[in-house]
């Protein structure tokens, strides 16, 4: 294992690249939707089901994030990030071989759960590794990489979608390229025992319901705005999904 130094370039690179997986989950296959509609045209309500392929991951990100928040403290940051990266590759690329729109939707649901795990574990590792200004600066860099990743993978998806609507699904295998780095560079941060005991003993009445609602509302609005922009560019009526 590489020395446990959160300021090493390898650790920072792995965390930043892992963060790009969250944005690319939905946008990558957007250019494939018209061809997918033509391919599944014989399926009843195919237009509706194909559009769900784009939005189902966002729904399961919302469902899976609280679960990932529980797992990240019980199982650990590194195991969750590693498992989520593996699942991300399997679930994301499943559309390349599946021949049913409904099984593709199932794969997209698992993709959303994987994104939730990546998002929670990567952000938690950043919070554990860095403090003060270093943390704030890295969070800003993370946001920049997420935006850059969304543009890059969407552009690549649009280019290879002209060859086949299935090819953009292979882009999700990018997560497997991060697995060696996660195994070698990422380490499980130590947590003060007092913090762990206090978290365990915290009463249910202190659960931050209002903060959780605010976060979820913000995320959903961002997802809706992104999908709206994507559909404007491709002529997809947003009313079909929302």
C-alpha positions as CSV (number, residue, x, y, z in Angstrom):
1,X,0.0,0.0,0.0
2,X,1.1,3.5,-0.7
3,X,2.0,5.8,2.2
4,X,-1.1,7.2,3.9
5,X,-0.7,10.9,2.9
6,X,-3.9,12.6,1.9
7,X,-1.9,15.3,0.1
8,X,-0.4,12.8,-2.4
9,X,-1.3,13.5,-6.0
10,X,-2.6,9.9,-6.4
11,X,-5.1,10.1,-3.6
12,X,-6.4,13.5,-4.8
13,X,-6.6,12.3,-8.4
14,X,-8.6,9.2,-7.4
15,X,-11.0,11.2,-5.3
16,X,-11.5,13.8,-8.0
17,X,-12.0,11.2,-10.8
18,X,-14.4,9.3,-8.5
19,X,-16.4,12.5,-8.1
20,X,-16.9,12.7,-11.9
21,X,-18.8,9.5,-11.8
22,X,-21.8,11.2,-10.1
23,X,-22.5,13.6,-12.9
24,X,-21.9,11.3,-15.8
25,X,-24.4,8.7,-14.6
26,X,-27.3,10.3,-16.4
27,X,-25.9,12.5,-19.1
28,X,-23.6,10.0,-20.7
29,X,-26.4,8.0,-22.6
30,X,-28.5,11.0,-23.4
31,X,-27.4,11.1,-27.0
32,X,-28.4,7.5,-27.4
33,X,-32.1,8.0,-26.6
34,X,-33.4,8.7,-30.1
35,X,-31.8,5.5,-31.4
36,X,-33.0,3.6,-28.4
37,X,-36.6,4.7,-29.1
38,X,-36.3,3.5,-32.6
39,X,-34.8,0.1,-31.5
40,X,-37.6,-0.5,-28.9
41,X,-40.4,1.0,-31.0
42,X,-42.4,-2.2,-30.9
43,X,-42.6,-2.1,-27.1
44,X,-45.8,-0.5,-25.8
45,X,-45.3,3.0,-24.5
46,X,-41.6,2.7,-25.6
47,X,-41.1,6.5,-25.7
48,X,-42.0,6.7,-22.0
49,X,-39.8,3.7,-20.9
50,X,-36.8,4.9,-22.9
51,X,-37.0,8.3,-21.3
52,X,-37.1,6.7,-17.9
53,X,-33.7,5.2,-18.7
54,X,-32.3,8.7,-18.4
55,X,-34.0,9.6,-15.1
56,X,-34.3,6.4,-13.1
57,X,-30.7,6.7,-11.7
58,X,-31.6,10.1,-10.2
59,X,-34.5,8.5,-8.3
60,X,-32.4,5.8,-6.9
61,X,-29.6,8.2,-6.0
62,X,-32.2,9.9,-3.7
63,X,-33.3,6.5,-2.4
64,X,-29.8,5.1,-1.9
65,X,-28.1,8.1,-0.3
66,X,-29.5,7.6,3.2
67,X,-28.6,3.9,3.0
68,X,-25.1,4.8,1.9
69,X,-24.8,7.3,4.7
70,X,-25.5,4.4,7.2
71,X,-23.2,2.0,5.4
72,X,-20.3,4.4,5.2
73,X,-20.0,4.6,9.0
74,X,-20.6,0.9,9.7
75,X,-18.6,-0.7,6.9
76,X,-16.1,2.0,6.2
77,X,-15.3,4.7,3.6
78,X,-12.9,2.6,1.4
79,X,-15.1,-0.6,1.2
80,X,-18.1,1.5,0.2
81,X,-16.2,3.4,-2.4
82,X,-14.6,0.2,-3.8
83,X,-17.9,-1.8,-3.9
84,X,-19.8,1.2,-5.4
85,X,-17.1,1.6,-8.2
86,X,-17.4,-2.1,-9.0
87,X,-21.2,-2.0,-9.1
88,X,-21.1,1.2,-11.1
89,X,-19.2,-0.5,-13.9
90,X,-21.4,-3.6,-13.9
91,X,-24.7,-1.7,-13.8
92,X,-23.8,1.1,-16.0
93,X,-22.4,-1.0,-18.8
94,X,-25.3,-3.5,-18.6
95,X,-27.2,-1.7,-21.3
96,X,-24.5,-2.7,-23.8
97,X,-25.6,-6.4,-23.7
98,X,-29.2,-6.3,-22.4
99,X,-32.0,-6.6,-25.0
100,X,-35.0,-5.5,-23.0
101,X,-35.8,-1.9,-22.0
102,X,-37.1,-3.2,-18.7
103,X,-33.9,-5.0,-17.8
104,X,-32.0,-1.9,-18.8
105,X,-34.1,0.1,-16.4
106,X,-33.2,-2.4,-13.7
107,X,-29.6,-1.9,-14.5
108,X,-30.1,1.9,-14.3
109,X,-31.6,1.5,-10.9
110,X,-28.6,-0.3,-9.6
111,X,-26.5,2.4,-11.2
112,X,-28.3,5.0,-9.1
113,X,-27.5,3.0,-6.0
114,X,-23.8,2.8,-7.0
115,X,-23.7,6.6,-7.6
116,X,-25.1,7.2,-4.2
117,X,-22.3,5.0,-2.7
118,X,-19.6,6.8,-4.7
119,X,-21.0,10.2,-3.9
120,X,-21.3,9.6,-0.1
121,X,-18.0,7.8,0.3
122,X,-15.9,10.2,-1.8
123,X,-17.3,13.2,-0.1
124,X,-16.9,11.7,3.4
125,X,-13.3,10.8,2.6
126,X,-12.6,14.4,1.6
127,X,-14.1,15.6,4.8
128,X,-12.0,13.1,6.8
129,X,-8.7,13.7,5.0
130,X,-8.8,17.5,4.9
131,X,-9.5,20.3,7.4
132,X,-10.2,24.0,7.2
133,X,-9.1,25.8,4.1
134,X,-7.7,22.7,2.6
135,X,-11.1,21.0,2.7
136,X,-12.9,24.0,1.3
137,X,-10.4,24.3,-1.6
138,X,-10.6,20.6,-2.4
139,X,-14.4,20.7,-2.3
140,X,-14.3,23.5,-4.8
141,X,-11.9,21.5,-7.0
142,X,-14.3,18.5,-6.7
143,X,-17.2,20.6,-8.0
144,X,-15.1,21.8,-10.9
145,X,-14.1,18.2,-11.8
146,X,-17.8,17.1,-11.6
147,X,-18.8,19.8,-14.1
148,X,-15.8,19.0,-16.4
149,X,-16.6,15.3,-16.2
150,X,-20.2,15.9,-17.2
151,X,-19.2,17.9,-20.3
152,X,-16.4,15.4,-21.3
153,X,-18.4,12.2,-20.9
154,X,-21.5,13.7,-22.6
155,X,-19.4,14.8,-25.5
156,X,-17.8,11.4,-25.8
157,X,-21.2,9.7,-25.5
158,X,-22.5,11.9,-28.3
159,X,-19.7,11.0,-30.6
160,X,-19.9,7.2,-30.2
161,X,-23.7,7.2,-30.1
162,X,-23.5,7.8,-33.9
163,X,-21.8,4.4,-34.2
164,X,-24.3,2.6,-32.0
165,X,-26.7,3.5,-29.3
166,X,-25.2,0.8,-27.1
167,X,-21.6,2.1,-27.2
168,X,-22.1,5.0,-24.7
169,X,-23.0,2.4,-22.0
170,X,-19.4,1.2,-22.2
171,X,-18.2,4.6,-20.8
172,X,-19.4,3.5,-17.4
173,X,-16.6,1.0,-17.3
174,X,-14.4,4.0,-16.6
175,X,-15.1,3.3,-12.9
176,X,-13.1,0.1,-13.1
177,X,-10.0,2.0,-14.1
178,X,-10.2,3.6,-10.6
179,X,-10.3,0.3,-8.7
180,X,-6.4,-0.3,-8.6
181,X,-6.0,3.3,-7.3
182,X,-8.7,2.8,-4.7
183,X,-7.1,-0.4,-3.5
184,X,-3.5,1.0,-3.4
185,X,-3.9,4.6,-2.5
186,X,-7.1,5.2,-0.5
187,X,-6.9,4.3,3.1
188,X,-9.5,4.2,5.9
189,X,-9.2,7.3,8.0
190,X,-9.2,7.0,11.7
191,X,-12.2,8.3,13.5
192,X,-12.0,9.6,17.1
193,X,-13.7,7.1,19.4
194,X,-15.6,9.8,21.2
195,X,-17.2,10.9,17.9
196,X,-18.2,7.4,17.1
197,X,-19.8,6.9,20.6
198,X,-21.6,10.2,20.4
199,X,-23.0,9.4,16.9
200,X,-24.2,6.0,18.2
201,X,-25.8,7.4,21.3
202,X,-27.5,10.3,19.6
203,X,-31.3,10.1,20.1
204,X,-33.6,9.8,17.1
205,X,-35.2,13.2,18.0
206,X,-31.9,14.9,16.9
207,X,-32.2,13.6,13.3
208,X,-31.8,16.6,11.0
209,X,-35.1,16.3,9.1
210,X,-35.2,19.9,7.9
211,X,-31.6,19.8,6.7
212,X,-32.2,16.5,4.9
213,X,-35.3,17.9,3.2
214,X,-33.4,21.0,2.1
215,X,-30.5,18.9,0.6
216,X,-32.9,16.5,-1.2
217,X,-34.9,19.4,-2.6
218,X,-31.7,21.1,-3.9
219,X,-30.4,17.9,-5.5
220,X,-33.7,17.2,-7.2
221,X,-34.0,20.8,-8.6
222,X,-30.5,20.5,-10.0
223,X,-31.3,17.1,-11.6
224,X,-34.5,18.6,-13.1
225,X,-32.6,21.6,-14.4
226,X,-29.9,19.4,-16.0
227,X,-32.5,17.1,-17.6
228,X,-34.5,20.0,-18.9
229,X,-31.4,21.4,-20.6
230,X,-30.6,18.1,-22.1
231,X,-34.1,17.7,-23.5
232,X,-34.2,21.2,-24.9
233,X,-31.1,20.2,-26.9
234,X,-32.7,17.0,-28.2
235,X,-36.4,18.0,-28.5
236,X,-37.6,15.7,-25.7
237,X,-40.7,17.1,-23.9
238,X,-39.9,17.3,-20.2
239,X,-43.5,16.7,-19.3
240,X,-43.1,13.1,-20.3
241,X,-41.0,12.3,-17.2
242,X,-41.8,15.0,-14.7
